[in-house]
Amino acid sequence: MAVAAFQKTSWESWVPAANFADDLEDGETIVLASSDISATDKNGADATAGILNQSYKAVSGTYLQIRVVAGTEALSVYNIKFKAVTSLGNNYELNVEMKIKNIP
Protein backbone atom coordinates (compact mmCIF):
# COMPACT_ATOMS: atom_id res chain seq x y z
CA MET A 1 0.00 0.00 0.00
CA ALA A 2 1.54 3.30 -1.07
CA VAL A 3 0.41 6.10 1.23
CA ALA A 4 1.35 9.66 2.21
CA ALA A 5 -0.26 9.37 5.65
CA PHE A 6 -1.97 6.66 7.64
CA GLN A 7 -3.36 5.88 11.07
CA LYS A 8 -2.91 2.71 13.10
CA THR A 9 -3.20 1.48 16.67
CA SER A 10 -0.09 0.69 18.70
CA TRP A 11 -1.00 -3.01 18.43
CA GLU A 12 -1.25 -3.12 14.64
CA SER A 13 1.68 -4.18 12.47
CA TRP A 14 1.71 -3.97 8.67
CA VAL A 15 3.79 -2.91 5.66
CA PRO A 16 3.36 0.56 4.13
CA ALA A 17 5.31 1.42 0.98
CA ALA A 18 6.61 4.49 -0.80
CA ASN A 19 6.14 4.44 -4.57
CA PHE A 20 8.98 6.02 -6.55
CA ALA A 21 7.46 5.26 -10.00
CA ASP A 22 7.15 8.95 -10.90
CA ASP A 23 10.87 9.49 -10.18
CA LEU A 24 12.49 6.47 -11.82
CA GLU A 25 13.73 6.54 -15.40
CA ASP A 26 13.14 3.61 -17.79
CA GLY A 27 15.19 0.64 -16.56
CA GLU A 28 16.19 2.39 -13.32
CA THR A 29 15.72 0.28 -10.18
CA ILE A 30 15.85 0.85 -6.42
CA VAL A 31 18.97 -0.62 -4.76
CA LEU A 32 17.83 -2.13 -1.45
CA ALA A 33 21.25 -2.30 0.21
CA SER A 34 21.89 1.42 -0.38
CA SER A 35 18.39 2.67 0.48
CA ASP A 36 17.33 3.71 3.96
CA ILE A 37 14.11 4.05 5.94
CA SER A 38 14.08 5.96 9.21
CA ALA A 39 11.55 7.55 11.55
CA THR A 40 11.22 10.41 13.99
CA ASP A 41 8.51 11.13 16.55
CA LYS A 42 6.56 14.40 16.91
CA ASN A 43 9.45 15.89 18.91
CA GLY A 44 12.00 15.09 16.20
CA ALA A 45 13.65 12.31 18.22
CA ASP A 46 14.86 9.19 16.39
CA ALA A 47 12.11 6.55 16.57
CA THR A 48 13.50 4.14 13.97
CA ALA A 49 14.21 1.22 16.32
CA GLY A 50 10.89 1.63 18.13
CA ILE A 51 8.48 1.62 15.19
CA LEU A 52 10.28 0.08 12.19
CA ASN A 53 11.26 -3.56 11.78
CA GLN A 54 14.30 -3.25 9.50
CA SER A 55 14.39 -6.99 8.77
CA TYR A 56 11.25 -6.42 6.65
CA LYS A 57 12.78 -3.62 4.53
CA ALA A 58 12.25 -4.61 0.91
CA VAL A 59 11.94 -3.42 -2.67
CA SER A 60 9.02 -4.52 -4.82
CA GLY A 61 9.26 -2.99 -8.29
CA THR A 62 9.04 0.79 -7.79
CA TYR A 63 8.11 0.46 -4.09
CA LEU A 64 10.39 0.71 -1.05
CA GLN A 65 8.61 -0.83 1.94
CA ILE A 66 9.03 -1.71 5.62
CA ARG A 67 7.02 -3.21 8.48
CA VAL A 68 5.73 -0.69 11.05
CA VAL A 69 5.13 -1.81 14.63
CA ALA A 70 4.14 -0.31 17.99
CA GLY A 71 4.18 3.47 18.50
CA THR A 72 2.43 5.57 21.13
CA GLU A 73 -0.30 8.18 20.87
CA ALA A 74 1.72 10.57 23.02
CA LEU A 75 4.61 10.63 20.51
CA SER A 76 2.62 10.63 17.26
CA VAL A 77 2.51 11.92 14.58
CA TYR A 78 5.61 9.99 13.42
CA ASN A 79 7.46 10.92 10.23
CA ILE A 80 8.82 7.98 8.23
CA LYS A 81 11.47 8.86 5.62
CA PHE A 82 11.88 6.50 2.69
CA LYS A 83 15.23 7.25 1.01
CA ALA A 84 15.73 5.35 -2.24
CA VAL A 85 19.10 5.04 -3.95
CA THR A 86 18.86 3.82 -7.53
CA SER A 87 20.86 1.80 -10.00
CA LEU A 88 21.70 5.04 -11.84
CA GLY A 89 23.04 6.68 -8.65
CA ASN A 90 20.02 8.91 -8.13
CA ASN A 91 18.67 9.63 -4.63
CA TYR A 92 14.96 10.14 -3.95
CA GLU A 93 13.05 10.73 -0.72
CA LEU A 94 9.38 10.35 0.20
CA ASN A 95 7.98 11.19 3.64
CA VAL A 96 5.00 9.44 5.19
CA GLU A 97 3.16 10.45 8.36
CA MET A 98 1.97 7.76 10.78
CA LYS A 99 -0.57 8.68 13.47
CA ILE A 100 -1.22 6.37 16.42
CA LYS A 101 -4.83 6.32 17.60
CA ASN A 102 -5.76 3.57 20.01
CA ILE A 103 -9.30 2.30 20.30
CA PRO A 104 -10.73 2.97 23.79
N, C-alpha and C positions, 0 to 999 in steps of 0.2 A: 504494500500500500504506500503510494507516494503522497505525502502530506506536507503542508506548511505549518500546521498546528493541529494538536490533538489533545484529548483529555482522557485520562485513565485513573483507576483507583491505585492505591499503593500495592494492592495484592496482585493486580493484573500484570501479565508479562506477555509481550508480543513483539513483532518485528516491523518497525516502520522503515521506510526507504526514501532516499533522495534520488530523484530522477534527473540525470544530467544529459538527457537526450537532446535538449535544445542547444547544449554547449559543444557536444562532440562532433568532430568532422567525420566524413565518411571513412570507415575503417579504423577510426580511433577508438581505443578501449580504455577502461579504467584499470589501473594496476593496483591490485589489492594490497600487496606488501608495502607500497609507498603511500597509500591513502591513509587518512586518519579520521577518527570520529571521537569527539570529546564533548563534554557537557559542563555547564556552569549552572549554579542555582540563582535565585532571584537577587542574591547579594553579590554575585560575581565570583563566588568561591568555586573552585574545581569540584565537580560532582561526578566526574567520569567513573570512578571506581564504584560509587554508590548506586548509580542508575543504569549503567551500560555493561552488558556482558560481552567483553571483547572477543571471547571465543566464538561468538556467533557473527562476527563481522564478516561480510561476504559481498561479492559482486555478482549481480545477475543481469547480464546485458548492460543496459545503461543505468542501472540502479546500484547504489551503494547502500547497504543495509546493516542493521545491528539489532540485537535483542535489547529491549528496555525492561527494567525490573524496578521494583520498589519505588522510592520517592516519598516525600512527605508534603502534605498540604502547606505546612508552615514555610517551606523553602521553595514552593513553586510560585511562579512559572519558571521551569528549567529551559535553558537554551541549548539545543544539541547542534553542534557544528559538524557537518559532513564535508570533509576536505578530500576531493578526488584528485589524484595525480594520474595523468594519462600516458599512454604509449608514445605519444608525440611530445611528451615533456611539458604539457600544459597543466596548470593548476586551477581547479574550480572549487567554489565553496557554496554550499546551501545551508541555511539555518532553519531549524524547525523548533517551534515552541511546544513544550509538553507541560500541561497543567494537571496537577493531582487534585482530584475531587473524590473524597471517600463517601460512600453511601452510608447515611446514618442508620 
